[in-house]
Amino acid sequence: KIYLPLLAVVLVGGGIGAWLALKPKAAPAVPTTTTTTTTAPQYPTAPLTGLTDPTGLSVKRPALTVKIENTLDALPQWGVDQADVVYEEIVNGGITRLAAIFNSHAPAKVGPVRSVRPTDSSVVWPLGGIFAYSGGAAYAVASISQVPHLDLRDETTSGSAMFRDPTRYAPHNLYAVAPLLFAFGGTPTPPPALFTYRSAKQKVVGAKVAAFTVEFPSMYPVTWTWDATTTSWDRTLFGRADVTGTNVRESPKNVIVMWINYVNGIGTMASYGNLQGSGTAAVFTDGKEIHGTWSRGPSKSDVITYQTASGQRIALTPGQTWVELLNVGAAVNVTP
């Protein structure tokens, strides 16, 4: 009986502080850390430029090749600056004409659109997709009709995907609408890559070049001048800067010169550039020139490869590429 009161007295006498001292202490709180992990979006690489494509459109549609006039009457040309790849070929009379290949971009006005030539079948054979042209001689139309997986579209079969500009005179006033041509569809999707590309850290081994002139016949020599600011090659044609209808200077990242044989068929109008076999090539990229070779075969479906003298693939700078189909024996004059 006396212990309970004494215990109470002890507790009361010790005060609340003594009681708290007897109470077990709670464990200290452990700080918590919230970690947020962000993953950079993974974009596909456009097959015909080697550039990252945030839109993803380049892997969802085929290649679209448009034949474009390259005379004084055709200027200014439209949409060429947005092409992934441009082939420049010799046609009748030494005139040059363009085969502009679109995949990453789809400009609303491309042209002026002109007729097909036999060389075009060799250019687009590995690509398939869609081929837009204004018409052509029977032998030329027959040659392009042999290309597998190729949807042919001329002014008659394109509907609203081609139009005539009333402010210009025929035949230099026909233009293509790339988005509407893509709507026709085509295979393969996406197109195969035509070139090998270098990484940003990979250095180009070659001779530094200030400018060079591709000696196409007659009045069609083309001069390319290295622009260190844009790191691209400014194009000069007919003695003046080559500027599009949207006031953009033609200035690709790469220019490839392929020396090929132009073979005469039934008259000069049926001549064509032979892109099978092999030959000499000069690749201009990153302000430098790389001497090498080109080869293709035995199938027309094979993609042309470009190699150094030691047999290594030549890697281009990601971006637009022009391929100059120069006749064997013609010169390329280089300014170091």
Secondary structure, 3 states (H helix, E strand, C coil): CCHHHHHHHHHHHHHHHHHHHHCCCCCCCCCCCCCCCCCCCCCCECCCCCCECCCCHHHCCCCEEEEEECCHHHCCCECHHHCCEEEEEECHHHCEEEEEEECCCCCCCEECECCCCCHHHHHHCCCCEEEECCCCCHHHHHHHHCCCCEEEECCCCCHHHEEECCCCCCCCCEEECHHHHHCCCCCCCCCCCCCEECCCCCCCCCEECCEEEECCCCCCCEEEEEECCCCEEEEEECCEECECCCCCECCCCEEEEEEEEEECCCCHHHCEEECCEEEEEEEEECCEEEEEEEEECCCCCCCCEEEECCCCECEECCCCEEEEEEECCCCEEEEC
